[in-house]
Amino acid sequence: MQAPSAFEKRLQEAHGRQDLTTCLTLLRYADFACPVTDAAARGDERIAWPTFLGADRVWVVVYTSAEAMREATGDAVRHFRVLSLVELAAGWPDPRWGLAVNPGLEPSFLLEPGTVARLAVPTLEQDLAAEPDSGIPIVQKLLEVAQLQELLAGEQPRISGYCHHALDVAHIATPSVLADALLQEDALTAEGAVNLLRWPAIGLELYRTPYGGTDEGGRLAMAGWVIEEPPFAGMGLVPNATETIREYKIDGIGLPHGAEIVELAADGKERTQARYDADHGRWLMVADA
């Protein structure tokens, strides 16, 4: 393949010297051309994942550029949508499917689903290793009213279930939009607000990225550790194809000093309701809340 871009030239060079680590790093941050049929481009049919059946699994097809796509298809495919790896992961159709990058060209790559998930959504430990100056990540959990009352009443609270990366929803200032993005509409209060438990993720190994599937076969295909009921996607993201929100599974972790309960009101303003005093094992209500 003639390299039509600087990115593809770097990818070719890394592949030529058999530097798989660099290849995967380049692919992690790439934008891909995902083929779209003429009918879908006209709006006559729904956009579907372009696939082919291999010897052991179905493969989703993407290319590293529009030029690569046209070269591989003999100019038969003209339309495409641009997707990053994390956007591909957010809408991933099946935990058993893999990703074929540049099939029919050189270089090309076949990435198993577990590889796609781990490239698209690294663990918190890997994130910090890649960007050591980024500091301790902040995570948060949407609370239903009953959970809020239980949290405030308990001593030395421990948190289990799922939380998400606060940075990924920092742009959302509307409670209903946030609840919809996290598929937690029942967290809305009668006043149209949501309550958030927010805290620094101290002890990153306790915040495990939930790779897996909805059954044992899906878990094995993803080389993961979690089995959950649908709509769980097993790619380390909230199962909402229109969002890219990283989530983490936690099991009985203690809250650190300074954890906060924050109300995001219907007017879009955040109001801190309480802060956790780990020294005394109690919540301190904020006077102006």
C-alpha positions as CSV (number, residue, x, y, z in Angstrom):
1,M,0.0,0.0,0.0
2,Q,1.2,3.5,-0.9
3,A,1.2,5.4,2.4
4,P,-1.1,8.4,1.8
5,S,-0.5,9.9,5.2
6,A,2.3,10.4,7.7
7,F,0.4,8.2,10.2
8,E,0.3,5.3,7.8
9,K,4.0,5.8,6.9
10,R,4.8,5.4,10.6
11,L,2.6,2.4,10.9
12,Q,4.3,0.8,7.9
13,E,7.8,1.5,9.3
14,A,6.9,0.0,12.7
15,H,5.3,-3.1,11.0
16,G,8.4,-3.5,8.8
17,R,10.7,-3.7,11.9
18,Q,8.2,-6.0,13.6
19,D,7.5,-3.4,16.4
20,L,4.1,-4.6,17.4
21,T,4.0,-2.3,20.5
22,T,4.4,0.8,18.4
23,C,1.8,-0.5,15.9
24,L,-0.7,-1.0,18.6
25,T,0.0,2.4,20.2
26,L,-0.5,4.1,16.8
27,L,-3.7,2.2,16.3
28,R,-4.9,3.2,19.8
29,Y,-5.0,6.9,18.9
30,A,-6.0,6.5,15.2
31,D,-9.2,7.6,13.5
32,F,-10.6,4.9,11.2
33,A,-12.7,5.0,8.0
34,C,-15.5,2.6,8.6
35,P,-17.2,1.7,5.3
36,V,-20.9,2.6,4.7
37,T,-23.0,1.3,1.9
38,D,-24.4,3.6,-0.8
39,A,-27.9,2.8,0.4
40,A,-27.0,3.8,4.0
41,A,-25.3,6.9,2.8
42,R,-28.5,7.9,1.0
43,G,-30.6,7.2,4.1
44,D,-32.4,4.2,2.4
45,E,-31.2,1.7,5.0
46,R,-29.7,1.7,8.5
47,I,-25.9,2.0,8.9
48,A,-24.6,-1.5,9.7
49,W,-21.2,-2.8,10.7
50,P,-19.1,-3.8,7.7
51,T,-18.0,-7.4,8.4
52,F,-16.6,-10.6,6.9
53,L,-16.6,-14.1,8.3
54,G,-13.2,-15.5,9.0
55,A,-12.1,-19.0,10.0
56,D,-12.8,-18.5,13.7
57,R,-14.9,-15.3,14.1
58,V,-16.7,-12.4,12.5
59,W,-14.4,-9.4,11.8
60,V,-15.5,-5.7,11.7
61,V,-13.7,-4.0,8.9
62,V,-12.1,-0.5,9.2
63,Y,-9.3,1.3,7.3
64,T,-6.7,3.7,8.4
65,S,-7.8,6.3,5.8
66,A,-10.3,6.8,3.0
67,E,-7.5,6.3,0.5
68,A,-6.7,2.9,2.0
69,M,-10.4,1.9,1.9
70,R,-10.7,2.8,-1.7
71,E,-7.5,1.0,-2.6
72,A,-8.6,-2.2,-0.8
73,T,-12.0,-2.2,-2.4
74,G,-11.0,-1.2,-5.9
75,D,-12.8,2.1,-5.4
76,A,-16.1,0.1,-5.0
77,V,-16.8,1.7,-1.6
78,R,-17.0,5.5,-1.5
79,H,-18.7,6.3,1.8
80,F,-17.5,5.9,5.3
81,R,-17.9,7.2,8.8
82,V,-14.9,8.3,10.9
83,L,-14.6,6.5,14.2
84,S,-11.8,6.4,16.9
85,L,-11.0,3.2,18.6
86,V,-12.9,4.2,21.7
87,E,-16.0,5.1,19.6
88,L,-15.7,1.7,18.0
89,A,-15.6,0.1,21.4
90,A,-18.6,2.1,22.6
91,G,-20.8,0.6,19.9
92,W,-19.1,-2.8,19.7
93,P,-21.7,-5.2,18.3
94,D,-20.7,-8.5,19.8
95,P,-18.0,-9.5,22.3
96,R,-17.0,-12.4,20.1
97,W,-16.2,-10.2,17.0
98,G,-12.8,-9.0,16.2
99,L,-11.5,-5.9,14.4
100,A,-9.8,-6.2,10.9
101,V,-7.7,-3.1,10.1
102,N,-6.8,-2.6,6.4
103,P,-7.8,-6.2,5.3
104,G,-6.3,-6.9,1.9
105,L,-3.6,-4.3,2.3
106,E,-0.1,-4.4,3.8
107,P,0.2,-3.9,6.6
108,S,-3.0,-5.2,8.0
109,F,-4.0,-6.2,11.5
110,L,-6.5,-8.6,13.1
111,L,-7.3,-7.6,16.6
112,E,-9.2,-9.9,18.9
113,P,-12.0,-8.4,20.9
114,G,-10.1,-8.4,24.1
115,T,-7.2,-6.5,22.4
116,V,-9.7,-3.9,21.0
117,A,-11.2,-3.4,24.5
118,R,-7.8,-3.0,26.2
119,L,-6.4,-0.6,23.6
120,A,-9.6,1.5,23.6
121,V,-10.1,1.5,27.4
122,P,-6.9,1.0,29.4
123,T,-7.1,0.5,33.2
124,L,-6.7,3.5,35.5
125,E,-3.2,2.2,36.4
126,Q,-2.2,2.2,32.7
127,D,-3.7,5.6,32.2
128,L,-1.6,7.0,35.0
129,A,1.5,5.3,33.7
130,A,1.0,6.8,30.3
131,E,0.4,10.3,31.7
132,P,2.2,10.4,35.1
133,D,1.5,14.1,35.6
134,S,-2.3,13.7,35.3
135,G,-2.7,13.1,39.0
136,I,-5.2,10.9,40.9
137,P,-8.3,10.4,38.8
138,I,-11.7,11.5,40.1
139,V,-14.5,9.0,39.9
140,Q,-18.2,9.4,40.7
141,K,-21.3,7.3,41.1
142,L,-24.9,8.4,40.5
143,L,-27.0,7.8,43.6
144,E,-30.7,7.0,43.8
145,V,-32.6,8.6,46.7
146,A,-32.6,5.5,48.8
147,Q,-28.8,5.0,48.2
148,L,-28.2,8.6,49.3
149,Q,-30.1,8.2,52.5
150,E,-28.3,4.9,53.3
151,L,-24.9,6.5,52.6
152,L,-25.5,9.4,54.9
153,A,-26.8,7.2,57.7
154,G,-24.0,4.7,57.6
155,E,-20.7,4.8,59.4
156,Q,-17.5,4.2,57.5
157,P,-19.4,3.6,54.3
158,R,-18.1,1.1,51.7
159,I,-19.0,1.4,48.1
160,S,-19.6,-1.5,45.6
161,G,-20.9,-1.8,42.1
162,Y,-20.0,0.5,39.2
163,C,-18.6,4.0,39.1
164,H,-17.4,6.1,36.1
165,H,-14.7,8.5,35.3
166,A,-15.8,12.0,36.2
167,L,-13.7,13.6,33.4
168,D,-15.8,11.8,30.8
169,V,-19.0,13.5,31.8
170,A,-17.6,16.9,32.9
171,H,-19.2,18.5,29.9
172,I,-22.7,17.4,30.8
173,A,-24.5,20.0,33.0
174,T,-28.1,18.8,32.7
175,P,-29.3,16.1,35.2
176,S,-31.6,14.4,32.7
177,V,-28.9,14.2,30.0
178,L,-26.4,12.8,32.5
179,A,-28.9,10.2,33.8
180,D,-29.7,9.3,30.2
181,A,-26.0,9.0,29.3
182,L,-25.4,6.6,32.2
183,L,-28.7,4.7,31.6
184,Q,-29.9,5.6,35.1
185,E,-33.0,7.6,34.5
186,D,-34.4,6.4,37.9
187,A,-31.7,8.5,39.7
188,L,-33.5,11.7,38.8
189,T,-35.2,13.2,41.9
190,A,-38.7,14.7,41.9
191,E,-37.1,18.1,41.4
192,G,-35.3,17.0,38.3
193,A,-31.8,16.8,40.0
194,V,-29.3,14.0,40.5
195,N,-27.1,13.3,43.4
196,L,-23.5,12.3,42.8
197,L,-21.0,10.6,45.0
198,R,-17.6,11.9,43.9
199,W,-14.1,11.0,45.2
200,P,-10.4,10.6,44.3
201,A,-9.6,7.0,43.2
202,I,-6.9,6.2,45.7
203,G,-5.6,2.7,45.2
204,L,-6.1,2.4,41.5
205,E,-5.9,-1.4,41.5
206,L,-9.2,-1.4,43.4
207,Y,-10.9,0.1,40.3
208,R,-11.1,-2.7,37.8
209,T,-12.0,-2.1,34.2
210,P,-14.9,-4.5,33.5
211,Y,-13.9,-6.5,30.5
212,G,-16.3,-9.4,29.8
213,G,-19.6,-10.3,28.4
214,T,-23.2,-11.2,29.0
215,D,-22.4,-15.0,29.2
216,E,-19.5,-17.3,29.6
217,G,-18.8,-17.4,25.9
218,G,-18.7,-13.6,25.7
219,R,-16.4,-13.4,28.7
220,L,-14.0,-15.9,27.3
221,A,-14.0,-14.2,23.9
222,M,-13.1,-10.9,25.6
223,A,-10.5,-12.6,27.8
224,G,-12.3,-10.8,30.6
225,W,-13.5,-11.5,34.1
226,V,-17.1,-10.1,34.3
227,I,-20.4,-11.5,33.3
228,E,-23.4,-9.2,33.6
229,E,-26.9,-9.0,32.1
230,P,-27.5,-6.9,29.0
231,P,-27.0,-4.1,28.1
232,F,-23.5,-4.8,29.6
233,A,-21.0,-4.5,26.7
234,G,-17.9,-5.8,28.4
235,M,-15.6,-3.2,26.7
236,G,-14.9,-1.1,29.9
237,L,-17.5,1.6,28.9
238,V,-20.9,2.5,30.0
239,P,-23.2,0.5,27.6
240,N,-24.4,3.5,25.7
241,A,-23.3,3.5,22.0
242,T,-23.7,7.3,21.8
243,E,-21.3,8.0,24.7
244,T,-17.7,7.1,25.6
245,I,-17.8,7.0,29.4
246,R,-15.2,4.8,31.1
247,E,-16.6,2.7,34.0
248,Y,-15.0,0.7,36.8
249,K,-16.2,-2.1,39.0
250,I,-15.5,-1.8,42.7
251,D,-16.2,-4.1,45.6
252,G,-16.5,-2.7,49.1
253,I,-14.0,0.1,48.9
254,G,-13.7,2.6,51.7
255,L,-14.3,6.2,50.8
256,P,-11.2,8.5,51.3
257,H,-11.2,11.7,53.3
258,G,-12.8,14.5,51.4
259,A,-15.2,12.4,49.3
260,E,-18.2,14.6,48.4
261,I,-21.9,14.2,47.8
262,V,-22.9,16.7,45.1
263,E,-26.3,17.7,43.8
264,L,-26.5,18.6,40.1
265,A,-29.7,20.7,40.1
266,A,-32.1,21.2,37.2
267,D,-30.6,24.6,36.6
268,G,-27.2,23.0,35.8
269,K,-25.5,24.2,39.0
270,E,-23.6,21.9,41.3
271,R,-24.0,22.2,45.0
272,T,-21.9,20.3,47.4
273,Q,-24.2,18.7,50.0
274,A,-21.7,16.9,52.3
275,R,-18.1,15.9,52.7
276,Y,-16.8,12.8,54.3
277,D,-14.5,13.1,57.3
278,A,-12.5,9.8,57.2
279,D,-10.8,10.7,60.5
280,H,-14.1,10.5,62.4
281,G,-16.0,8.3,60.0
282,R,-18.9,10.7,59.4
283,W,-20.4,13.0,56.9
284,L,-20.1,16.8,57.4
285,M,-23.0,18.7,55.9
286,V,-22.1,21.8,54.0
287,A,-23.7,24.8,55.5
288,D,-24.6,26.6,52.3
289,A,-26.0,23.5,50.5
